[in-house]
Amino acid sequence: MHLPKKNKLLLFVIPVFAIAVSITLLIFSKDSQEQNLNSVDIKGEETMINIDFVGLKTEIIIEGEGGKCQSGDEITVNYLGTLKDGTKFDSSYDREEPFTFVLGIGQVITGWDEGVNGMTIGEKRRIEIPSSMGYGKYGTGTIPPEAGLVFEVELLSIN
């Protein structure tokens, strides 16, 4: 079988062109996938930034009228704990059982020892706790790593 020279050239050029196009598409597809992975990483970092607080913050919701608690006091509180986005992770109200602990000796997270200190009996306080004063880079249970915590704490008694 004898093909004209023009057809022989096409038999060579078309496969070479197809291979070149395939390689080009593969390269651009790989770059696109890497960009998508990078955007996921960036979004993940943004999410991590958005779930933590910069420092400990307290806000009095209801003024108390009783005595003021201090480090070394055994106190009883009711509380509601949420993540920064409002997701509830714990509540003494749900268990219908207040929580008792000794303030300032490390029985609770640092954010509680510092954020509850100085409350008066009957006071209800909102405490925003950075992860460094909570459960840190490991988290616990339903609390993710590096999560800022929000507690509404009501001081019931100093025992």
Stockholm file with secondary structure:
# STOCKHOLM 1.0

chainA/1-159         MHLPKKNKLLLFVIPVFAIAVSITLLIFSKDSQEQNLNSVDIKGEETMINIDFVGLKTEIIIEGEGGKCQSGDEITVNYLGTLKDGTKFDSSYDREEPFTFVLGIGQVITGWDEGVNGMTIGEKRRIEIPSSMGYGKYGTGTIPPEAGLVFEVELLSIN
#=GR chainA/1-159 SS CCCCHHHHHHHHHHHHHHHHHHHHHHHHHHHHHHHHHHHHHHHHHHHHHHTSCSSCEEEEEECCCSCBCCTTCEEEEEEEEEETTSCEEEEHHHHTCCEEEETTTTSSCHHHHHHHTTCBTTCEEEEEECGGGTTTTTCBTTBCTTCCEEEEEEEEEEC
#=GC SS_cons         CCCCHHHHHHHHHHHHHHHHHHHHHHHHHHHHHHHHHHHHHHHHHHHHHHTSCSSCEEEEEECCCSCBCCTTCEEEEEEEEEETTSCEEEEHHHHTCCEEEETTTTSSCHHHHHHHTTCBTTCEEEEEECGGGTTTTTCBTTBCTTCCEEEEEEEEEEC
//
